[in-house]
C-alpha cells in the first residue's frame, strides 16, 4: 500500500520555504507515495509544483463572478473555521476540517501550519515539524496560537522538529524546551535546475551602473526599508548604481511610497513576483540580503550556486552559508553597516571578481542528493 503523507503549509508561494517544498515534492514525483498538501487559504497552485499532488485549502477565496449564494457560503464557512481556530484547541480544528488518515504528517512551516498539524489525533502517524526562522530574533508565530504555552505544547507533540540551521535549532529549543528529537537538516536546493533556469532569458539591465538585486517577500523581516534608506544615502553621496527588488508582499505599497519620497524612482525598480527569478539574479553584479532575521537564506544559497557575489546582513545562518566571510561579504545587522558594505562595493574596496570566485566556491558545497537522502530518512514510519 502507498505511504500516505500530508504537508501543512501557510501558503504555496512567496518565500524560501515554499521553494524548498517544491524542490522536495518534484524530487519525489513518481515515488509511489500518496502526497497531500493542506494550505491555509485558497490560491492558484504555482506551475513549479508537480501535478500529481492533492492540494486542499482550508479557507475559501472569493473570486470575481461568484454569485451571491456562493459568496455567502464561502464567507460563512471561513468565519466558522476561524472561530474554531481561534477559540478551540488544535485537536478540535483538526477533527473538524482535516480529512484522511496519514502515515506521516509534516508541518513544513512554523506558525499556523504547525499549530494545525499538532492537533492530529492519529497516534500511529509520524509527526514532523520544520522551523525556517530564528524564533529568538523574529517570534512572528505567537499570533497563530492562543497563548505562548500552547505553542510550546505544539512543538512537543512532534516526533521530530527540524531546524534549517544551528541558530534556528537553538531558538526553537529555547522557546519550547526539551523536544523528543531536534535536528538540523539543510534545505535541499536543486542546483542543476537553478542553473538551467538562469539561462532561459537575459533581462535588460541598466548600462554603466553597478546593479544590485534583492529578492524576497516584501515584509519587515526582509529589511527592504533599510535597504532603500541605504540607497538614498548612496545617491546623496553621488554613487552610480541601480537596484532591482524581486518579490511582492504587504509592505509593497509602503516601500514604493518610500522610494518616491526619497526620489529614487530612477535608481530602484520593483519587478514583482517572478516565477523564474534566476535570470535577474544572474544579470546582477551583487545580490543583497538586507534581512533583520533569517533561518538559512535560500536566496543566498541560490546566489552562491550562480556565482553571484553576495553581501548580507548578519543574521541566523549567514556566517555558516558565507563561511565567516570566505564566500561573501557580511555586514552588521543595521542600516549603517549595510551602507558601509555597499560603499565598499561601489568604491571597489570589495572586488566583484574576487567575490564572484568566492561565491562559486561556496555554491559548490551544496549537495542536493545528500540533503535529500537525509530528508527522506525522516519520512520512515517506524518510530
C-alpha positions as CSV (number, residue, x, y, z in Angstrom):
1,X,0.0,0.0,0.0
2,X,1.2,3.5,-0.8
3,X,2.6,5.6,2.0
4,X,0.2,8.5,2.8
5,X,2.0,11.8,3.5
6,X,0.4,15.2,4.2
7,X,2.2,18.5,4.4
8,X,0.7,21.6,6.1
9,X,1.8,25.0,4.8
10,X,0.7,28.6,5.3
11,X,1.0,29.4,1.6
12,X,2.2,27.9,-1.7
13,X,4.0,31.0,-2.8
14,X,6.1,33.8,-1.5
15,X,9.3,32.6,0.1
16,X,12.2,30.2,0.6
17,X,10.3,27.6,2.5
18,X,7.8,27.3,-0.4
19,X,10.6,26.9,-2.9
20,X,12.2,24.2,-0.8
21,X,8.8,22.3,-0.7
22,X,8.6,22.5,-4.5
23,X,12.1,21.0,-4.8
24,X,11.3,18.2,-2.3
25,X,8.0,17.3,-4.0
26,X,9.4,17.4,-7.5
27,X,12.2,15.0,-6.5
28,X,9.6,12.7,-5.0
29,X,7.4,12.7,-8.1
30,X,6.8,9.2,-9.3
31,X,8.0,7.7,-6.0
32,X,4.7,6.0,-5.5
33,X,3.8,8.0,-2.3
34,X,0.4,9.3,-1.9
35,X,1.0,13.0,-1.1
36,X,-1.5,15.7,0.0
37,X,-0.8,19.4,0.8
38,X,-3.1,21.4,3.1
39,X,-2.8,25.2,2.6
40,X,-4.5,27.9,4.7
41,X,-6.2,30.0,2.0
42,X,-7.4,29.1,-1.5
43,X,-4.9,30.2,-4.1
44,X,-3.7,29.1,-7.5
45,X,-1.2,26.3,-7.5
46,X,2.1,27.7,-9.0
47,X,3.5,25.9,-12.0
48,X,6.6,24.7,-10.1
49,X,4.6,22.1,-8.1
50,X,4.1,18.6,-9.5
51,X,0.5,18.0,-10.7
52,X,0.0,14.6,-9.0
53,X,-0.4,16.2,-5.6
54,X,-3.8,16.6,-3.9
55,X,-4.0,20.2,-2.9
56,X,-6.6,21.2,-0.3
57,X,-7.4,24.6,1.1
58,X,-8.9,25.4,4.5
59,X,-10.2,28.9,3.8
60,X,-12.2,29.7,0.6
61,X,-11.3,32.7,-1.6
62,X,-13.8,35.0,-3.2
63,X,-13.4,35.3,-6.9
64,X,-14.7,37.7,-9.5
65,X,-18.0,36.3,-10.9
66,X,-19.0,34.4,-7.7
67,X,-22.8,34.7,-7.2
68,X,-24.4,35.9,-4.0
69,X,-25.1,32.5,-2.6
70,X,-21.6,31.2,-3.4
71,X,-20.0,34.3,-1.7
72,X,-22.3,33.9,1.3
73,X,-21.4,30.2,1.7
74,X,-17.7,30.9,1.4
75,X,-17.8,33.7,4.0
76,X,-19.9,31.7,6.4
77,X,-17.5,28.7,6.1
78,X,-14.5,30.8,6.6
79,X,-16.0,32.5,9.6
80,X,-16.8,29.2,11.2
81,X,-13.3,27.8,10.7
82,X,-11.7,31.0,12.1
83,X,-13.9,30.9,15.2
84,X,-12.9,27.3,15.8
85,X,-9.3,28.0,15.1
86,X,-9.1,31.0,17.5
87,X,-11.2,29.6,20.4
88,X,-10.7,25.8,20.4
89,X,-7.7,23.5,20.9
90,X,-5.8,22.4,17.7
91,X,-7.3,18.9,18.1
92,X,-10.8,20.3,17.6
93,X,-9.9,22.1,14.4
94,X,-8.1,19.1,13.1
95,X,-11.0,16.7,13.7
96,X,-13.5,19.1,12.1
97,X,-11.6,20.2,9.0
98,X,-8.8,17.8,8.1
99,X,-9.8,14.8,6.0
100,X,-8.0,11.5,5.7
101,X,-5.6,9.3,7.7
102,X,-1.9,9.6,7.1
103,X,1.3,7.7,7.8
104,X,3.4,10.9,8.0
105,X,2.1,14.4,8.9
106,X,4.6,17.2,8.3
107,X,4.2,20.9,9.2
108,X,6.6,22.4,6.7
109,X,6.5,25.9,8.1
110,X,6.2,27.3,11.6
111,X,3.1,29.2,12.8
112,X,-0.4,28.4,11.7
113,X,0.6,25.2,9.8
114,X,2.4,23.8,12.8
115,X,-0.5,24.5,15.2
116,X,-2.9,22.7,12.9
117,X,-0.7,19.7,12.4
118,X,-0.1,19.4,16.2
119,X,-3.8,18.7,16.6
120,X,-3.7,15.4,14.8
121,X,-5.4,12.6,16.9
122,X,-3.6,9.9,15.0
123,X,-1.3,8.1,17.4
124,X,0.2,5.9,14.7
125,X,1.4,8.7,12.3
126,X,4.9,10.1,12.3
127,X,4.7,13.8,13.0
128,X,7.4,16.2,11.7
129,X,7.7,20.0,12.0
130,X,10.1,22.4,10.2
131,X,11.3,25.7,11.6
132,X,12.8,28.1,8.9
133,X,13.3,31.2,11.0
134,X,15.2,32.3,14.1
135,X,12.3,32.5,16.6
136,X,14.5,34.4,19.1
137,X,15.1,37.2,16.6
138,X,11.6,37.1,14.9
139,X,8.9,35.4,17.0
140,X,6.2,36.1,14.4
141,X,4.4,32.8,15.2
142,X,2.9,33.8,18.5
143,X,-0.3,35.3,17.0
144,X,-1.0,31.8,15.5
145,X,-1.6,30.4,19.0
146,X,-4.0,31.2,21.8
147,X,-1.0,31.8,24.1
148,X,2.7,31.0,24.5
149,X,2.2,27.8,26.4
150,X,0.1,26.4,23.6
151,X,2.9,27.0,21.1
152,X,5.4,25.1,23.4
153,X,2.9,22.2,23.7
154,X,2.5,22.1,20.0
155,X,6.2,21.6,19.3
156,X,6.4,18.9,22.0
157,X,3.8,16.8,20.2
158,X,6.1,16.2,17.1
159,X,8.3,13.2,16.9
160,X,11.0,15.3,15.2
161,X,11.4,19.1,14.9
162,X,13.7,20.0,12.0
163,X,15.6,23.3,12.0
164,X,17.3,24.7,8.9
165,X,20.4,25.9,10.8
166,X,22.0,25.5,14.2
167,X,21.0,29.1,15.2
168,X,17.3,28.2,14.4
169,X,17.5,25.0,16.4
170,X,18.9,26.9,19.4
171,X,16.0,29.3,19.1
172,X,13.2,26.7,19.0
173,X,14.7,24.7,21.9
174,X,14.9,27.9,23.9
175,X,11.3,28.6,23.1
176,X,9.8,25.1,23.5
177,X,12.1,23.4,26.0
178,X,13.2,19.8,25.6
179,X,11.9,18.1,22.4
180,X,11.6,14.4,21.5
181,X,14.0,14.8,18.7
182,X,15.6,18.1,17.5
183,X,17.7,18.0,14.3
184,X,19.4,20.4,11.9
185,X,18.9,19.5,8.3
186,X,19.9,21.8,5.5
187,X,17.4,22.6,2.8
188,X,17.5,20.7,-0.5
189,X,18.3,23.0,-3.4
190,X,18.2,21.8,-7.0
191,X,21.5,23.1,-8.3
192,X,21.0,21.9,-11.9
193,X,17.5,23.4,-12.2
194,X,18.6,26.8,-10.9
195,X,21.5,26.9,-13.4
196,X,19.2,25.9,-16.3
197,X,16.5,28.4,-15.4
198,X,19.0,31.2,-15.0
199,X,19.9,30.8,-18.7
200,X,16.3,30.9,-20.0
201,X,16.5,34.6,-20.9
202,X,18.7,37.6,-20.4
203,X,16.9,40.6,-18.9
204,X,17.9,44.1,-20.0
205,X,19.9,45.8,-17.3
206,X,20.9,49.4,-16.8
207,X,24.1,50.2,-18.6
208,X,27.1,51.7,-17.0
209,X,25.9,51.2,-13.4
210,X,26.6,48.7,-10.7
211,X,23.4,46.6,-10.5
212,X,22.3,45.3,-7.1
213,X,19.5,42.7,-6.8
214,X,17.4,41.8,-3.7
215,X,14.8,39.1,-3.6
216,X,12.2,38.1,-1.1
217,X,8.7,38.7,0.3
218,X,8.1,42.4,0.9
219,X,7.7,42.2,4.7
220,X,9.5,44.0,7.6
221,X,11.7,40.9,8.3
222,X,13.5,41.3,5.0
223,X,14.7,44.8,5.7
224,X,13.9,46.3,2.3
225,X,13.0,49.6,4.1
226,X,16.6,49.9,5.4
227,X,18.0,48.9,2.0
228,X,16.0,51.8,0.4
229,X,17.4,54.1,3.1
230,X,20.9,52.9,2.4
231,X,20.4,53.5,-1.3
232,X,19.1,57.1,-0.5
233,X,22.4,57.8,1.3
234,X,24.4,56.4,-1.6
235,X,22.5,58.5,-4.1
236,X,23.2,61.6,-1.9
237,X,26.9,60.8,-2.0
238,X,26.8,60.7,-5.8
239,X,27.3,56.9,-6.4
240,X,26.1,55.4,-9.6
241,X,24.1,52.2,-9.1
242,X,20.7,50.6,-9.7
243,X,18.7,48.2,-7.5
244,X,16.2,45.5,-8.6
245,X,13.8,44.3,-6.0
246,X,12.1,40.9,-6.7
247,X,9.0,39.9,-4.8
248,X,5.7,41.0,-3.5
249,X,4.0,41.3,-0.1
250,X,2.1,43.5,2.3
251,X,4.9,46.1,2.5
252,X,4.9,46.7,-1.3
253,X,2.9,49.9,-1.4
254,X,4.7,51.3,1.6
255,X,8.1,50.7,0.0
256,X,7.0,52.2,-3.3
257,X,5.9,55.3,-1.4
258,X,9.3,55.4,0.4
259,X,11.2,55.2,-2.9
260,X,9.2,58.1,-4.3
261,X,9.7,60.2,-1.2
262,X,13.4,59.6,-1.4
263,X,13.5,60.5,-5.1
264,X,14.9,57.0,-6.0
265,X,12.5,56.1,-8.9
266,X,15.3,56.1,-11.4
267,X,17.5,54.0,-9.1
268,X,15.2,51.3,-7.7
269,X,12.9,49.1,-9.8
270,X,10.3,46.8,-8.3
271,X,10.0,43.8,-10.5
272,X,7.3,42.0,-8.5
273,X,7.0,38.2,-8.1
274,X,8.8,36.3,-10.8
275,X,8.1,32.6,-11.4
276,X,11.7,32.4,-12.6
277,X,13.9,35.0,-10.7
278,X,17.2,33.4,-11.7
279,X,17.9,35.3,-14.9
280,X,17.5,38.6,-13.0
281,X,19.8,37.3,-10.2
282,X,22.4,36.2,-12.8
283,X,22.3,39.6,-14.5
284,X,23.1,41.4,-11.3
285,X,26.6,42.4,-10.1
286,X,25.8,41.7,-6.5
287,X,22.9,40.1,-4.6
288,X,21.9,41.9,-1.4
289,X,20.3,40.3,1.6
290,X,19.2,43.1,4.0
291,X,17.2,40.9,6.4
292,X,16.7,41.6,10.0
293,X,16.3,37.9,10.7
294,X,16.6,34.6,8.7
295,X,16.9,30.9,9.3
296,X,19.0,29.8,6.4
297,X,18.5,32.1,3.4
298,X,17.5,30.3,0.2
299,X,18.4,33.4,-1.8
300,X,21.9,33.4,-0.5
301,X,22.4,29.7,-1.4
302,X,20.9,30.3,-4.9
303,X,23.2,33.2,-5.4
304,X,26.3,31.2,-4.5
305,X,25.3,28.4,-6.9
306,X,25.1,31.0,-9.7
307,X,28.4,32.5,-8.7
308,X,26.8,35.9,-7.9
309,X,28.7,37.9,-5.2
310,X,26.7,38.2,-2.1
311,X,26.5,40.9,0.6
312,X,24.3,40.1,3.6
313,X,23.5,41.5,7.0
314,X,24.5,39.2,9.8
315,X,21.5,37.0,10.9
316,X,21.0,33.3,11.6
317,X,22.7,31.0,9.1
318,X,24.7,33.7,7.3
319,X,28.0,33.0,8.9
320,X,27.6,29.4,8.1
321,X,26.5,30.0,4.5
322,X,29.2,32.6,3.8
323,X,31.9,30.8,5.7
324,X,32.6,33.7,8.1
325,X,33.2,35.9,5.1
326,X,35.1,33.4,3.0
327,X,32.3,33.1,0.4
328,X,30.7,36.5,0.7
329,X,30.6,39.9,2.3
330,X,29.0,40.1,5.8
331,X,27.7,43.4,7.2
332,X,26.4,44.2,10.6
333,X,22.6,43.9,11.2
334,X,21.8,47.6,10.9
335,X,21.4,50.3,8.2
336,X,24.7,51.9,8.8
337,X,26.8,48.7,8.4
338,X,24.8,47.7,5.4
339,X,25.5,51.2,3.9
340,X,29.3,50.8,4.6
341,X,29.3,47.4,2.8
342,X,27.5,48.8,-0.2
343,X,30.0,51.7,-0.2
344,X,32.9,49.2,-0.2
345,X,31.4,47.6,-3.3
346,X,30.9,50.9,-5.1
347,X,34.4,52.1,-4.3
348,X,35.8,48.7,-5.3
349,X,37.3,48.0,-1.9
350,X,35.3,44.8,-2.3
351,X,36.2,43.4,-5.7
352,X,33.4,41.8,-7.7
353,X,35.5,39.3,-9.5
354,X,37.1,38.1,-6.2
355,X,33.8,37.7,-4.5
356,X,32.3,36.0,-7.6
357,X,35.0,33.3,-7.3
358,X,34.3,33.1,-3.6
359,X,30.6,32.6,-4.3
360,X,31.3,29.7,-6.7
361,X,33.4,28.0,-4.1
362,X,30.6,28.4,-1.6
363,X,28.0,27.2,-4.0
364,X,30.0,24.1,-4.8
365,X,29.3,22.8,-1.2
366,X,25.6,22.4,-1.9
367,X,24.9,18.6,-2.3
368,X,21.2,18.0,-3.3
369,X,21.4,14.2,-3.2
370,X,23.0,14.2,0.3
371,X,20.4,16.6,1.6
372,X,17.5,14.7,0.0
373,X,18.7,11.4,1.4
374,X,18.8,12.9,4.9
375,X,15.3,14.2,4.5
376,X,13.9,11.0,3.1
377,X,15.1,9.2,6.2
378,X,12.7,11.4,8.3
379,X,9.7,10.0,6.5
380,X,10.3,6.4,7.5
381,X,7.3,5.4,9.6
382,X,9.0,3.0,12.1
383,X,9.0,5.0,15.3
